[in-house]
Amino acid sequence: MNKNDTIAKLVQATPMLAAIAEELSFTKAAERLKVDQSAVSHRAKSLEGALGHSLFDRTTRQLRLTEMGEILCHAAIDNLARWDTALDKLERSRSTNLIQLSLSSSLAMKWLIPALPNAQAIDLNISVDVKEKAVDFHSNEADAAIRFGHGPFPGLHSSHLSHCWVHPVVSSNYLGDVNSDASLLTDPKTIFLADRCGEIDNTDFSWDYYLSNSGLVIDDFIPDYQFDRADLMLQAVIGGMGVGLGRTLLVEGDIEAGYLQPVGTSVRMRSSYWLVCSPSFAETNRFERLRDWLKHEVRNTIGRSAGDSS
Protein backbone atom coordinates (compact mmCIF):
# COMPACT_ATOMS: atom_id res chain seq x y z
CA MET A 1 0.00 0.00 0.00
CA ASN A 2 1.52 3.33 -1.03
CA LYS A 3 1.64 6.43 1.15
CA ASN A 4 -1.41 8.08 -0.40
CA ASP A 5 -3.49 4.95 0.14
CA THR A 6 -2.29 4.76 3.74
CA ILE A 7 -3.23 8.39 4.38
CA ALA A 8 -6.66 7.83 2.86
CA LYS A 9 -7.23 4.85 5.17
CA LEU A 10 -6.10 6.85 8.20
CA VAL A 11 -8.38 9.77 7.31
CA GLN A 12 -11.35 7.39 7.18
CA ALA A 13 -10.34 5.87 10.50
CA THR A 14 -9.69 9.20 12.27
CA PRO A 15 -12.95 9.35 14.32
CA MET A 16 -12.47 5.73 15.39
CA LEU A 17 -8.82 6.20 16.40
CA ALA A 18 -9.64 9.34 18.39
CA ALA A 19 -12.55 7.64 20.17
CA ILE A 20 -10.49 4.55 21.08
CA ALA A 21 -7.61 6.72 22.35
CA GLU A 22 -9.88 8.82 24.55
CA GLU A 23 -12.08 5.97 25.82
CA LEU A 24 -9.41 3.21 25.95
CA SER A 25 -12.20 0.76 25.22
CA PHE A 26 -13.56 -0.67 21.98
CA THR A 27 -17.01 -0.95 23.58
CA LYS A 28 -17.14 2.69 24.76
CA ALA A 29 -15.67 3.90 21.48
CA ALA A 30 -18.41 2.02 19.63
CA GLU A 31 -21.10 3.60 21.86
CA ARG A 32 -19.64 7.03 21.19
CA LEU A 33 -19.60 6.39 17.42
CA LYS A 34 -23.05 4.74 17.56
CA VAL A 35 -21.89 1.50 15.88
CA ASP A 36 -21.53 -2.11 17.00
CA GLN A 37 -18.49 -3.02 19.07
CA SER A 38 -17.64 -5.76 16.57
CA ALA A 39 -17.44 -3.17 13.80
CA VAL A 40 -14.84 -1.13 15.74
CA SER A 41 -12.83 -4.23 16.61
CA HIS A 42 -12.89 -5.51 13.02
CA ARG A 43 -11.93 -2.13 11.56
CA ALA A 44 -9.08 -1.74 14.06
CA LYS A 45 -7.66 -5.16 13.11
CA SER A 46 -8.04 -4.36 9.43
CA LEU A 47 -6.13 -1.09 9.89
CA GLU A 48 -3.36 -2.83 11.83
CA GLY A 49 -3.05 -5.39 9.05
CA ALA A 50 -2.83 -2.71 6.38
CA LEU A 51 -0.19 -0.76 8.33
CA GLY A 52 1.79 -3.78 9.42
CA HIS A 53 1.90 -2.52 13.01
CA SER A 54 0.03 -3.35 16.20
CA LEU A 55 -1.76 -0.25 17.45
CA PHE A 56 -3.50 -1.65 20.52
CA ASP A 57 -2.37 -3.93 23.35
CA ARG A 58 -5.27 -6.31 24.01
CA THR A 59 -3.50 -8.56 26.53
CA THR A 60 -4.52 -6.56 29.58
CA ARG A 61 -7.91 -5.88 31.10
CA GLN A 62 -7.66 -2.28 30.01
CA LEU A 63 -6.93 -1.51 26.42
CA ARG A 64 -3.58 0.20 25.94
CA LEU A 65 -2.00 1.97 23.00
CA THR A 66 1.26 0.70 21.62
CA GLU A 67 3.96 3.21 20.64
CA MET A 68 2.64 3.22 17.06
CA GLY A 69 -0.92 3.48 18.35
CA GLU A 70 -0.07 6.57 20.41
CA ILE A 71 1.49 8.28 17.40
CA LEU A 72 -1.49 7.66 15.12
CA CYS A 73 -4.22 8.16 17.72
CA HIS A 74 -2.80 11.48 18.90
CA ALA A 75 -2.58 12.59 15.27
CA ALA A 76 -6.24 11.62 14.88
CA ILE A 77 -7.24 13.66 17.94
CA ASP A 78 -5.31 16.68 16.60
CA ASN A 79 -7.00 16.35 13.22
CA LEU A 80 -10.47 16.23 14.74
CA ALA A 81 -9.64 19.31 16.81
CA ARG A 82 -8.65 21.11 13.62
CA TRP A 83 -11.99 20.21 12.05
CA ASP A 84 -13.79 21.49 15.16
CA THR A 85 -11.90 24.75 14.86
CA ALA A 86 -12.66 25.00 11.15
CA LEU A 87 -16.37 24.36 11.68
CA ASP A 88 -16.49 26.96 14.48
CA LYS A 89 -14.91 29.50 12.13
CA LEU A 90 -17.36 28.56 9.40
CA GLU A 91 -20.35 28.94 11.69
CA ARG A 92 -19.03 32.26 12.99
CA SER A 93 -18.57 33.64 9.49
CA ARG A 94 -22.08 32.54 8.45
CA SER A 95 -24.16 33.52 11.43
CA THR A 96 -22.43 36.35 13.33
CA ASN A 97 -20.18 39.36 12.91
CA LEU A 98 -17.90 38.18 15.72
CA ILE A 99 -14.17 38.48 15.08
CA GLN A 100 -11.71 36.60 17.24
CA LEU A 101 -8.55 38.71 17.49
CA SER A 102 -5.34 37.35 18.99
CA LEU A 103 -2.71 39.59 20.54
CA SER A 104 -0.23 39.76 23.41
CA SER A 105 -1.46 40.30 26.96
CA SER A 106 0.46 43.59 27.21
CA LEU A 107 -1.15 45.11 24.12
CA ALA A 108 -4.55 43.78 25.17
CA MET A 109 -4.37 45.20 28.69
CA LYS A 110 -2.70 48.52 27.87
CA TRP A 111 -4.46 49.41 24.62
CA LEU A 112 -7.10 47.16 23.04
CA ILE A 113 -9.39 46.42 25.97
CA PRO A 114 -9.83 50.11 26.91
CA ALA A 115 -10.73 50.75 23.23
CA LEU A 116 -13.33 47.96 22.92
CA PRO A 117 -16.31 50.21 23.83
CA ASN A 118 -15.45 52.22 20.69
CA ALA A 119 -15.76 49.04 18.62
CA GLN A 120 -19.07 48.13 20.22
CA ALA A 121 -20.38 51.61 19.43
CA ILE A 122 -20.05 50.86 15.70
CA ASP A 123 -21.37 47.30 16.08
CA LEU A 124 -17.94 45.70 15.65
CA ASN A 125 -17.96 42.57 17.79
CA ILE A 126 -14.42 41.57 18.83
CA SER A 127 -13.51 38.61 21.00
CA VAL A 128 -10.04 38.95 22.58
CA ASP A 129 -7.75 35.91 22.40
CA VAL A 130 -4.59 36.53 24.45
CA LYS A 131 -1.56 34.68 23.09
CA GLU A 132 2.09 35.52 23.69
CA LYS A 133 3.30 33.37 20.79
CA ALA A 134 2.53 33.67 17.10
CA VAL A 135 -0.84 32.18 16.14
CA ASP A 136 -1.16 29.24 13.75
CA PHE A 137 -4.43 30.11 11.99
CA HIS A 138 -4.89 26.49 10.88
CA SER A 139 -5.02 25.13 14.43
CA ASN A 140 -6.27 28.17 16.36
CA GLU A 141 -9.77 29.66 16.38
CA ALA A 142 -8.45 33.22 15.92
CA ASP A 143 -9.52 35.01 12.75
CA ALA A 144 -6.71 37.55 12.89
CA ALA A 145 -3.84 38.65 15.10
CA ILE A 146 -1.83 41.75 15.91
CA ARG A 147 1.88 41.04 15.71
CA PHE A 148 4.75 43.22 16.82
CA GLY A 149 7.85 42.65 14.71
CA HIS A 150 9.78 43.48 11.56
CA GLY A 151 7.15 42.07 9.18
CA PRO A 152 5.58 41.46 6.77
CA PHE A 153 5.11 37.78 7.58
CA PRO A 154 5.49 35.11 4.86
CA GLY A 155 2.36 33.11 4.10
CA LEU A 156 0.05 35.58 5.84
CA HIS A 157 -1.80 38.67 4.71
CA SER A 158 -0.05 41.51 6.58
CA SER A 159 -1.51 45.01 7.01
CA HIS A 160 0.74 47.63 8.57
CA LEU A 161 -0.93 49.33 11.55
CA SER A 162 1.73 51.57 13.06
CA HIS A 163 5.40 52.40 13.28
CA CYS A 164 6.74 52.28 16.84
CA TRP A 165 8.93 54.40 19.06
CA VAL A 166 10.60 53.40 22.31
CA HIS A 167 11.43 55.74 25.17
CA PRO A 168 12.04 55.55 28.93
CA VAL A 169 9.11 56.23 31.26
CA VAL A 170 8.90 56.86 34.98
CA SER A 171 6.28 57.68 37.60
CA SER A 172 6.23 61.08 39.26
CA ASN A 173 6.72 59.36 42.63
CA TYR A 174 10.04 57.90 41.52
CA LEU A 175 11.12 61.03 39.67
CA GLY A 176 10.80 63.13 42.82
CA ASP A 177 12.61 66.44 42.62
CA VAL A 178 14.79 65.41 39.68
CA ASN A 179 14.02 67.74 36.78
CA SER A 180 16.71 66.65 34.34
CA ASP A 181 16.14 63.59 32.16
CA ALA A 182 19.85 63.18 31.58
CA SER A 183 20.71 63.21 35.25
CA LEU A 184 18.06 60.57 36.02
CA LEU A 185 19.15 58.21 33.25
CA THR A 186 22.86 58.52 34.06
CA ASP A 187 22.55 58.52 37.85
CA PRO A 188 24.20 55.30 39.13
CA LYS A 189 21.46 55.02 41.75
CA THR A 190 18.66 54.84 39.17
CA ILE A 191 16.85 51.50 39.05
CA PHE A 192 16.16 50.24 35.50
CA LEU A 193 13.35 47.82 34.65
CA ALA A 194 13.06 45.73 31.47
CA ASP A 195 10.80 43.32 29.64
CA ARG A 196 12.74 40.04 29.59
CA CYS A 197 11.30 38.91 26.25
CA GLY A 198 11.97 42.26 24.58
CA GLU A 199 15.60 42.10 25.63
CA ILE A 200 16.20 38.94 23.58
CA ASP A 201 13.56 38.65 20.81
CA ASN A 202 15.15 41.06 18.29
CA THR A 203 12.10 43.36 18.19
CA ASP A 204 14.23 46.32 19.41
CA PHE A 205 12.21 46.63 22.63
CA SER A 206 15.38 46.54 24.69
CA TRP A 207 17.63 48.85 26.63
CA ASP A 208 20.56 47.84 24.41
CA TYR A 209 18.70 49.08 21.32
CA TYR A 210 17.60 52.27 23.04
CA LEU A 211 21.06 53.13 24.34
CA SER A 212 22.70 52.32 21.00
CA ASN A 213 20.35 54.66 19.12
CA SER A 214 19.73 57.48 21.59
CA GLY A 215 23.31 58.63 22.04
CA LEU A 216 23.07 57.96 25.77
CA VAL A 217 26.10 56.21 27.26
CA ILE A 218 25.80 54.13 30.43
CA ASP A 219 28.88 52.04 31.15
CA ASP A 220 28.38 48.32 31.88
CA PHE A 221 24.61 48.67 31.67
CA ILE A 222 22.48 45.78 32.94
CA PRO A 223 18.76 46.16 33.86
CA ASP A 224 18.22 45.81 37.59
CA TYR A 225 14.93 43.93 37.25
CA GLN A 226 13.35 42.03 34.36
CA PHE A 227 9.72 40.99 33.96
CA ASP A 228 8.08 38.31 31.82
CA ARG A 229 5.65 40.77 30.21
CA ALA A 230 5.80 44.42 29.24
CA ASP A 231 2.57 45.27 31.08
CA LEU A 232 3.97 43.84 34.32
CA MET A 233 7.15 45.88 33.88
CA LEU A 234 5.13 49.05 33.23
CA GLN A 235 2.94 48.38 36.26
CA ALA A 236 6.10 48.19 38.37
CA VAL A 237 7.16 51.55 36.90
CA ILE A 238 3.77 53.04 37.81
CA GLY A 239 4.30 51.71 41.33
CA GLY A 240 7.51 53.74 41.61
CA MET A 241 9.97 50.86 41.36
CA GLY A 242 12.23 52.49 38.76
CA VAL A 243 12.61 53.60 35.14
CA GLY A 244 11.22 51.31 32.43
CA LEU A 245 10.98 51.25 28.67
CA GLY A 246 7.74 52.31 27.05
CA ARG A 247 6.70 51.86 23.45
CA THR A 248 3.94 53.02 21.16
CA LEU A 249 0.41 51.92 22.20
CA LEU A 250 1.58 50.58 25.56
CA VAL A 251 2.08 53.86 27.44
CA GLU A 252 -0.07 56.61 25.90
CA GLY A 253 -3.05 55.84 28.14
CA ASP A 254 -0.98 55.87 31.32
CA ILE A 255 0.82 59.06 30.27
CA GLU A 256 -2.50 60.76 29.54
CA ALA A 257 -3.86 59.64 32.92
CA GLY A 258 -0.78 60.98 34.70
CA TYR A 259 0.53 57.60 35.87
CA LEU A 260 3.66 57.79 33.72
CA GLN A 261 5.77 60.48 32.13
CA PRO A 262 8.38 60.07 29.41
CA VAL A 263 12.01 60.93 30.08
CA GLY A 264 14.89 61.16 27.62
CA THR A 265 14.49 61.06 23.87
CA SER A 266 12.30 58.77 21.75
CA VAL A 267 13.92 56.30 19.33
CA ARG A 268 12.14 54.85 16.31
CA MET A 269 12.14 51.07 16.23
CA ARG A 270 12.54 48.81 13.22
CA SER A 271 9.60 46.73 14.46
CA SER A 272 5.99 47.77 13.82
CA TYR A 273 2.49 46.62 14.65
CA TRP A 274 0.88 44.46 11.94
CA LEU A 275 -2.57 42.99 11.52
CA VAL A 276 -2.08 39.48 10.14
CA CYS A 277 -4.52 36.80 9.00
CA SER A 278 -5.00 34.10 6.40
CA PRO A 279 -5.31 35.31 2.78
CA SER A 280 -8.90 34.04 2.67
CA PHE A 281 -10.01 36.01 5.76
CA ALA A 282 -8.39 39.13 4.29
CA GLU A 283 -10.99 39.01 1.51
CA THR A 284 -13.94 39.30 3.90
CA ASN A 285 -15.91 42.35 4.97
CA ARG A 286 -15.23 41.46 8.61
CA PHE A 287 -11.50 41.85 8.00
CA GLU A 288 -11.93 45.23 6.28
CA ARG A 289 -14.02 46.57 9.16
CA LEU A 290 -11.51 45.30 11.73
CA ARG A 291 -8.51 46.72 9.86
CA ASP A 292 -10.13 50.11 9.34
CA TRP A 293 -11.20 50.35 12.98
CA LEU A 294 -7.76 49.35 14.31
CA LYS A 295 -6.04 51.93 12.11
CA HIS A 296 -8.50 54.57 13.30
CA GLU A 297 -7.82 53.72 16.95
CA VAL A 298 -4.05 53.74 16.39
CA ARG A 299 -4.25 57.20 14.81
CA ASN A 300 -6.35 58.48 17.69
CA THR A 301 -3.96 57.09 20.28
CA ILE A 302 -0.83 58.45 18.63
CA GLY A 303 -2.58 61.74 17.84
CA ARG A 304 -3.58 62.29 21.48
CA SER A 305 -0.02 61.54 22.55
CA ALA A 306 1.40 64.02 20.04
CA GLY A 307 -1.07 66.64 21.24
CA ASP A 308 -0.10 66.09 24.85
CA SER A 309 3.61 66.50 24.07
CA SER A 310 3.22 69.62 21.91
C-alpha positions as a printed Julia matrix, in Angstrom:
310×3 Matrix{Float64}:
   0.0    0.0    0.0
   1.52   3.33  -1.03
   1.64   6.43   1.15
  -1.41   8.08  -0.4
  -3.49   4.95   0.14
  -2.29   4.76   3.74
  -3.23   8.39   4.38
  -6.66   7.83   2.86
  -7.23   4.85   5.17
  -6.1    6.85   8.2
  -8.38   9.77   7.31
 -11.35   7.39   7.18
 -10.34   5.87  10.5
  -9.69   9.2   12.27
 -12.95   9.35  14.32
 -12.47   5.73  15.39
  -8.82   6.2   16.4
  -9.64   9.34  18.39
 -12.55   7.64  20.17
 -10.49   4.55  21.08
  -7.61   6.72  22.35
  -9.88   8.82  24.55
 -12.08   5.97  25.82
  -9.41   3.21  25.95
 -12.2    0.76  25.22
 -13.56  -0.67  21.98
 -17.01  -0.95  23.58
 -17.14   2.69  24.76
 -15.67   3.9   21.48
 -18.41   2.02  19.63
 -21.1    3.6   21.86
 -19.64   7.03  21.19
 -19.6    6.39  17.42
 -23.05   4.74  17.56
 -21.89   1.5   15.88
 -21.53  -2.11  17.0
 -18.49  -3.02  19.07
 -17.64  -5.76  16.57
 -17.44  -3.17  13.8
 -14.84  -1.13  15.74
 -12.83  -4.23  16.61
 -12.89  -5.51  13.02
 -11.93  -2.13  11.56
  -9.08  -1.74  14.06
  -7.66  -5.16  13.11
  -8.04  -4.36   9.43
  -6.13  -1.09   9.89
  -3.36  -2.83  11.83
  -3.05  -5.39   9.05
  -2.83  -2.71   6.38
  -0.19  -0.76   8.33
   1.79  -3.78   9.42
   1.9   -2.52  13.01
   0.03  -3.35  16.2
  -1.76  -0.25  17.45
  -3.5   -1.65  20.52
  -2.37  -3.93  23.35
  -5.27  -6.31  24.01
  -3.5   -8.56  26.53
  -4.52  -6.56  29.58
  -7.91  -5.88  31.1
  -7.66  -2.28  30.01
  -6.93  -1.51  26.42
  -3.58   0.2   25.94
  -2.0    1.97  23.0
   1.26   0.7   21.62
   3.96   3.21  20.64
   2.64   3.22  17.06
  -0.92   3.48  18.35
  -0.07   6.57  20.41
   1.49   8.28  17.4
  -1.49   7.66  15.12
  -4.22   8.16  17.72
  -2.8   11.48  18.9
  -2.58  12.59  15.27
  -6.24  11.62  14.88
  -7.24  13.66  17.94
  -5.31  16.68  16.6
  -7.0   16.35  13.22
 -10.47  16.23  14.74
  -9.64  19.31  16.81
  -8.65  21.11  13.62
 -11.99  20.21  12.05
 -13.79  21.49  15.16
 -11.9   24.75  14.86
 -12.66  25.0   11.15
 -16.37  24.36  11.68
 -16.49  26.96  14.48
 -14.91  29.5   12.13
 -17.36  28.56   9.4
 -20.35  28.94  11.69
 -19.03  32.26  12.99
 -18.57  33.64   9.49
 -22.08  32.54   8.45
 -24.16  33.52  11.43
 -22.43  36.35  13.33
 -20.18  39.36  12.91
 -17.9   38.18  15.72
 -14.17  38.48  15.08
 -11.71  36.6   17.24
  -8.55  38.71  17.49
  -5.34  37.35  18.99
  -2.71  39.59  20.54
  -0.23  39.76  23.41
  -1.46  40.3   26.96
   0.46  43.59  27.21
  -1.15  45.11  24.12
  -4.55  43.78  25.17
  -4.37  45.2   28.69
  -2.7   48.52  27.87
  -4.46  49.41  24.62
  -7.1   47.16  23.04
  -9.39  46.42  25.97
  -9.83  50.11  26.91
 -10.73  50.75  23.23
 -13.33  47.96  22.92
 -16.31  50.21  23.83
 -15.45  52.22  20.69
 -15.76  49.04  18.62
 -19.07  48.13  20.22
 -20.38  51.61  19.43
 -20.05  50.86  15.7
 -21.37  47.3   16.08
 -17.94  45.7   15.65
 -17.96  42.57  17.79
 -14.42  41.57  18.83
 -13.51  38.61  21.0
 -10.04  38.95  22.58
  -7.75  35.91  22.4
  -4.59  36.53  24.45
  -1.56  34.68  23.09
   2.09  35.52  23.69
   3.3   33.37  20.79
   2.53  33.67  17.1
  -0.84  32.18  16.14
  -1.16  29.24  13.75
  -4.43  30.11  11.99
  -4.89  26.49  10.88
  -5.02  25.13  14.43
  -6.27  28.17  16.36
  -9.77  29.66  16.38
  -8.45  33.22  15.92
  -9.52  35.01  12.75
  -6.71  37.55  12.89
  -3.84  38.65  15.1
  -1.83  41.75  15.91
   1.88  41.04  15.71
   4.75  43.22  16.82
   7.85  42.65  14.71
   9.78  43.48  11.56
   7.15  42.07   9.18
   5.58  41.46   6.77
   5.11  37.78   7.58
   5.49  35.11   4.86
   2.36  33.11   4.1
   0.05  35.58   5.84
  -1.8   38.67   4.71
  -0.05  41.51   6.58
  -1.51  45.01   7.01
   0.74  47.63   8.57
  -0.93  49.33  11.55
   1.73  51.57  13.06
   5.4   52.4   13.28
   6.74  52.28  16.84
   8.93  54.4   19.06
  10.6   53.4   22.31
  11.43  55.74  25.17
  12.04  55.55  28.93
   9.11  56.23  31.26
   8.9   56.86  34.98
   6.28  57.68  37.6
   6.23  61.08  39.26
   6.72  59.36  42.63
  10.04  57.9   41.52
  11.12  61.03  39.67
  10.8   63.13  42.82
  12.61  66.44  42.62
  14.79  65.41  39.68
  14.02  67.74  36.78
  16.71  66.65  34.34
  16.14  63.59  32.16
  19.85  63.18  31.58
  20.71  63.21  35.25
  18.06  60.57  36.02
  19.15  58.21  33.25
  22.86  58.52  34.06
  22.55  58.52  37.85
  24.2   55.3   39.13
  21.46  55.02  41.75
  18.66  54.84  39.17
  16.85  51.5   39.05
  16.16  50.24  35.5
  13.35  47.82  34.65
  13.06  45.73  31.47
  10.8   43.32  29.64
  12.74  40.04  29.59
  11.3   38.91  26.25
  11.97  42.26  24.58
  15.6   42.1   25.63
  16.2   38.94  23.58
  13.56  38.65  20.81
  15.15  41.06  18.29
  12.1   43.36  18.19
  14.23  46.32  19.41
  12.21  46.63  22.63
  15.38  46.54  24.69
  17.63  48.85  26.63
  20.56  47.84  24.41
  18.7   49.08  21.32
  17.6   52.27  23.04
  21.06  53.13  24.34
  22.7   52.32  21.0
  20.35  54.66  19.12
  19.73  57.48  21.59
  23.31  58.63  22.04
  23.07  57.96  25.77
  26.1   56.21  27.26
  25.8   54.13  30.43
  28.88  52.04  31.15
  28.38  48.32  31.88
  24.61  48.67  31.67
  22.48  45.78  32.94
  18.76  46.16  33.86
  18.22  45.81  37.59
  14.93  43.93  37.25
  13.35  42.03  34.36
   9.72  40.99  33.96
   8.08  38.31  31.82
   5.65  40.77  30.21
   5.8   44.42  29.24
   2.57  45.27  31.08
   3.97  43.84  34.32
   7.15  45.88  33.88
   5.13  49.05  33.23
   2.94  48.38  36.26
   6.1   48.19  38.37
   7.16  51.55  36.9
   3.77  53.04  37.81
   4.3   51.71  41.33
   7.51  53.74  41.61
   9.97  50.86  41.36
  12.23  52.49  38.76
  12.61  53.6   35.14
  11.22  51.31  32.43
  10.98  51.25  28.67
   7.74  52.31  27.05
   6.7   51.86  23.45
   3.94  53.02  21.16
   0.41  51.92  22.2
   1.58  50.58  25.56
   2.08  53.86  27.44
  -0.07  56.61  25.9
  -3.05  55.84  28.14
  -0.98  55.87  31.32
   0.82  59.06  30.27
  -2.5   60.76  29.54
  -3.86  59.64  32.92
  -0.78  60.98  34.7
   0.53  57.6   35.87
   3.66  57.79  33.72
   5.77  60.48  32.13
   8.38  60.07  29.41
  12.01  60.93  30.08
  14.89  61.16  27.62
  14.49  61.06  23.87
  12.3   58.77  21.75
  13.92  56.3   19.33
  12.14  54.85  16.31
  12.14  51.07  16.23
  12.54  48.81  13.22
   9.6   46.73  14.46
   5.99  47.77  13.82
   2.49  46.62  14.65
   0.88  44.46  11.94
  -2.57  42.99  11.52
  -2.08  39.48  10.14
  -4.52  36.8    9.0
  -5.0   34.1    6.4
  -5.31  35.31   2.78
  -8.9   34.04   2.67
 -10.01  36.01   5.76
  -8.39  39.13   4.29
 -10.99  39.01   1.51
 -13.94  39.3    3.9
 -15.91  42.35   4.97
 -15.23  41.46   8.61
 -11.5   41.85   8.0
 -11.93  45.23   6.28
 -14.02  46.57   9.16
 -11.51  45.3   11.73
  -8.51  46.72   9.86
 -10.13  50.11   9.34
 -11.2   50.35  12.98
  -7.76  49.35  14.31
  -6.04  51.93  12.11
  -8.5   54.57  13.3
  -7.82  53.72  16.95
  -4.05  53.74  16.39
  -4.25  57.2   14.81
  -6.35  58.48  17.69
  -3.96  57.09  20.28
  -0.83  58.45  18.63
  -2.58  61.74  17.84
  -3.58  62.29  21.48
  -0.02  61.54  22.55
   1.4   64.02  20.04
  -1.07  66.64  21.24
  -0.1   66.09  24.85
   3.61  66.5   24.07
   3.22  69.62  21.91
